[in-house]
Amino acid sequence: MLRILICALIALSITQLQAQNRAREHGLDLGVLPTGTYNAITDVPGVQVGHYTMVLGDSVRTGLTAIKPHQGNIFQDKVPAGIFVGNGFGKLAGSTQVKELGNLETPIVLTNTLNVGLMVDALVQYTLALPGNESIRSVNALVGETNDGWLNQIRYPALRAEHLLEALESATGGKVTEGNVGAGTGTICFGFKGGMGTSSRTVPASSGGYTVGVLVQSNFGGVLTIDGAPLGKILKKHYLANKLYDQEDGSCMIVVATDAPLDARNLQRLAQRAMLGLGRTGGIASNGSGDYVIAFTTHPDLRIAYDSRDLRHIPVLPNNALSPLFLATIEATEEAIINSLFAAETMTGFKGRTVESLPLEQVLPLLKRYGVIQD
């Protein structure tokens, strides 16, 4: 009990106190579209994010992140969703039903590989306990993961169901904590400390003025590229550079939210474009990297009542209107990954292993040399 209490206090302090060192604070202006107010997935109306961060002793470095599409009972008020699998070496529990029916009926939860089953059960129990769900006999919980086993003693059963409840209850809109928090606590990206990252874009009023927000759990490898600058190559820290960095596997979970009125088919098309954003950063979707994208819309007219059997007349955007949203998704995904690197801090964990944060003292001058950051 004492250990759990200490862990909870550490989790709270990290979430509250971690400095946000985002890419734009250093003059990096990725893409051509403007960001939303917070440059976060929570710029999409109704979306909330909650983290639970667990740093325990010298070996446990893990956590979970919960994303709520809206603040009501999601099972009773489902939202349209689509899923794209960039590379299937991973676990996204509940994905087949989302692809079949085209909707979400629970929050989305991200965690580490060996905690997927636990989080599914916890999310099911959370959903069954909600007022109005007393007669429900089936719940499709959606839980994804990346493997944090290099920095985290992943076989140790540290997380509990109550930790998910804490993340769900503390989920808020507005500013989203990034870096070494939640599901990104023990992750690694391009050989540097990875973590959680987020970004958003708004499309022009002539294209509907919609917002696209992205949240990533970055834990993958390749050759780091920032706005075209080949940093991994210059720093000689990339996949196949030497044996130390040949651990390119790990996975990336990407969550895309929008307020645009899209059906499940076009949300799946939106999800596909997120992989282009990952590619822009130098990610290679390696053999052992599970790269999954979940896209959903919060548009209130498209919500699906659980017990409805009536004919629906719903306004959705036609295919020809999707290109601005595709660009927004690509740009927001790229910047969310870069933000996860900028916000992350050096961490020492399991077996005394240390993963350094992105060396800004080297990176920023290089970005200026390549014209990515203007003096």
SVG drawing of the C-alpha trace seen along z (x, -y; Angstrom):
<svg xmlns="http://www.w3.org/2000/svg" viewBox="-37 -36 65 46">
<polyline fill="none" stroke="black" stroke-width="0.4" points="0.0,0.0 2.8,-2.4 4.5,-1.6 1.4,-2.4 0.9,-5.7 4.4,-6.8 4.0,-5.9 0.8,-7.9 2.5,-11.0 5.4,-10.7 2.9,-10.3 1.1,-13.5 4.2,-15.5 5.6,-14.6 2.3,-15.4 2.0,-18.7 5.6,-19.9 7.2,-18.7 8.3,-21.6 6.8,-21.9 9.6,-22.5 7.7,-22.4 9.2,-22.7 7.5,-26.1 9.0,-27.6 12.3,-27.3 11.1,-28.9 10.2,-25.7 7.2,-26.3 6.2,-23.0 3.9,-23.0 1.7,-25.7 -1.6,-25.4 -2.2,-27.3 -2.5,-25.5 -5.4,-25.6 -5.4,-27.5 -3.4,-24.9 -1.7,-23.2 -3.1,-19.9 -5.7,-17.2 -7.9,-19.0 -8.4,-21.9 -11.1,-19.6 -14.2,-20.5 -15.0,-18.0 -11.8,-15.9 -10.1,-15.3 -6.8,-13.7 -5.7,-12.1 -2.4,-10.5 -1.3,-8.2 2.5,-8.2 4.3,-5.5 8.0,-6.0 8.8,-3.5 12.2,-2.7 15.0,-2.2 13.1,0.1 9.4,-0.9 8.9,-3.5 5.5,-3.2 1.9,-4.5 -1.2,-5.0 -3.0,-7.7 -6.8,-7.9 -8.5,-9.9 -12.2,-10.8 -14.0,-11.8 -16.6,-13.6 -17.6,-14.0 -20.8,-12.0 -21.5,-8.3 -19.6,-7.2 -21.3,-3.7 -24.7,-5.3 -23.6,-8.1 -21.0,-6.5 -18.8,-8.5 -17.8,-7.5 -14.3,-6.2 -11.8,-4.6 -8.6,-2.6 -5.6,-2.2 -2.8,0.3 0.5,-0.9 2.3,2.2 0.6,4.8 3.3,6.0 1.4,4.8 -1.7,4.9 -4.8,2.8 -7.5,4.6 -11.0,3.9 -9.9,2.7 -11.9,5.3 -15.2,4.2 -14.4,0.5 -13.5,1.4 -16.7,3.5 -19.2,1.0 -17.4,-2.2 -17.7,-3.7 -16.1,-4.0 -18.1,-3.0 -15.4,-3.6 -12.6,-6.0 -9.3,-5.1 -6.5,-3.9 -2.8,-3.7 -0.4,-1.8 2.5,0.8 2.4,4.1 1.8,6.4 -0.9,4.2 -3.3,4.3 -5.4,7.1 -5.6,5.4 -6.6,2.1 -9.3,3.8 -10.8,5.3 -10.6,2.0 -12.2,0.1 -15.0,2.6 -15.7,2.4 -15.6,-1.4 -18.1,-1.4 -20.5,1.1 -20.6,-1.0 -21.7,-4.2 -25.3,-5.3 -27.5,-4.1 -25.4,-1.0 -27.0,1.3 -28.4,3.8 -25.3,3.8 -23.9,7.3 -21.1,6.5 -18.5,3.7 -15.8,3.2 -12.9,1.5 -10.2,0.0 -6.7,0.3 -3.4,-0.1 0.2,0.2 3.9,-0.3 6.7,1.7 8.6,-0.3 10.6,2.8 14.0,1.2 13.6,-1.4 10.7,0.2 10.7,3.6 7.7,4.5 7.1,7.9 6.5,6.3 2.7,5.9 2.8,2.3 -0.4,0.8 -3.8,1.4 -7.4,0.8 -7.7,-2.2 -4.9,-3.9 -7.0,-3.9 -10.0,-5.3 -7.7,-8.1 -6.6,-9.0 -10.2,-9.0 -11.4,-11.1 -8.6,-13.6 -8.9,-13.9 -9.3,-17.5 -9.3,-19.7 -6.9,-22.5 -3.1,-22.1 -1.9,-18.5 1.2,-17.4 3.8,-15.8 7.1,-13.9 7.8,-11.5 4.2,-11.1 1.4,-8.5 1.8,-5.9 5.0,-7.6 6.8,-7.4 9.3,-4.7 9.3,-5.1 12.2,-5.7 12.1,-7.5 14.9,-7.6 17.4,-6.5 16.4,-9.5 13.9,-9.6 10.4,-9.6 7.0,-10.0 3.6,-11.6 3.2,-14.4 0.4,-16.4 -0.4,-19.0 -3.3,-20.4 -4.2,-22.2 -7.2,-24.2 -8.2,-24.3 -9.2,-27.6 -12.7,-28.9 -13.3,-28.3 -12.7,-24.6 -15.0,-24.5 -12.7,-25.9 -12.5,-22.4 -9.8,-21.4 -7.7,-18.2 -5.8,-17.2 -3.3,-14.4 -1.9,-12.7 1.1,-10.2 2.8,-7.7 6.3,-7.8 8.4,-4.6 9.9,-3.8 13.1,-4.2 14.5,-5.3 16.5,-8.3 15.3,-11.5 14.3,-14.3 12.9,-17.6 11.3,-19.7 13.6,-18.2 16.8,-18.5 18.5,-15.1 19.4,-15.3 19.8,-11.6 22.3,-11.3 24.3,-14.4 24.4,-13.2 25.2,-9.7 22.5,-8.4 20.1,-6.4 19.0,-2.9 22.0,-1.0 24.5,-3.7 25.9,-1.2 24.7,1.6 23.6,-0.7 20.9,-2.3 19.8,0.8 16.9,1.2 14.5,-0.4 11.5,1.5 9.0,0.2 5.8,-1.1 3.8,-4.3 0.2,-4.8 -1.5,-7.7 -4.9,-9.2 -6.5,-11.6 -9.5,-13.7 -11.6,-16.1 -14.8,-18.1 -15.4,-17.7 -18.5,-15.7 -16.9,-12.5 -18.2,-9.0 -16.2,-6.0 -15.0,-5.4 -13.4,-8.8 -12.1,-8.7 -10.2,-5.6 -8.8,-7.6 -7.8,-10.3 -6.1,-7.8 -4.0,-6.6 -2.6,-10.0 -1.2,-10.1 1.4,-7.5 2.7,-10.1 3.3,-12.4 5.3,-9.7 7.3,-9.2 8.1,-12.9 9.9,-12.5 12.1,-9.7 10.1,-6.8 10.4,-3.5 7.6,-1.4 10.1,1.4 9.3,5.1 8.7,5.1 7.1,1.7 3.3,1.8 2.1,-1.4 -1.7,-2.0 -3.9,-5.1 -7.3,-5.7 -9.3,-8.5 -12.7,-9.8 -15.0,-12.7 -16.7,-14.7 -19.3,-16.3 -22.5,-16.1 -24.8,-15.3 -23.0,-12.1 -23.1,-10.5 -24.9,-7.2 -27.3,-6.4 -26.9,-2.8 -30.5,-1.7 -31.4,-3.6 -32.9,-1.7 -34.3,-4.7 -33.3,-5.8 -30.7,-8.5 -30.2,-11.6 -26.8,-12.9 -24.7,-15.5 -21.2,-14.3 -18.4,-15.9 -18.0,-14.4 -14.7,-12.9 -13.7,-16.1 -13.6,-18.0 -11.1,-15.8 -7.7,-17.0 -7.4,-20.0 -8.1,-17.6 -5.5,-15.2 -2.9,-17.9 -3.9,-18.9 -3.5,-15.3 -0.1,-14.9 1.2,-18.2 -0.3,-17.6 1.1,-14.1 4.6,-15.2 4.6,-18.0 3.1,-15.8 6.0,-13.4 8.6,-16.2 6.9,-17.7 7.2,-14.3 11.0,-14.5 11.3,-18.1 9.3,-17.7 10.9,-14.4 13.7,-14.4 16.7,-12.1 15.6,-9.0 17.4,-6.2 15.5,-3.0 15.5,0.8 19.0,2.3 20.5,-1.1 19.9,-1.9 19.8,-5.6 18.2,-7.1 19.2,-10.7 16.8,-13.4 17.1,-15.2 20.4,-17.2 19.0,-20.7 22.4,-22.3 23.3,-20.4 19.9,-20.2 18.9,-23.9 22.1,-25.2 21.7,-22.5 18.1,-23.5 19.2,-27.1 21.9,-26.0 19.3,-24.3 17.0,-27.3 14.3,-25.5 14.6,-28.0 15.2,-31.6 17.6,-33.8"/>
</svg>
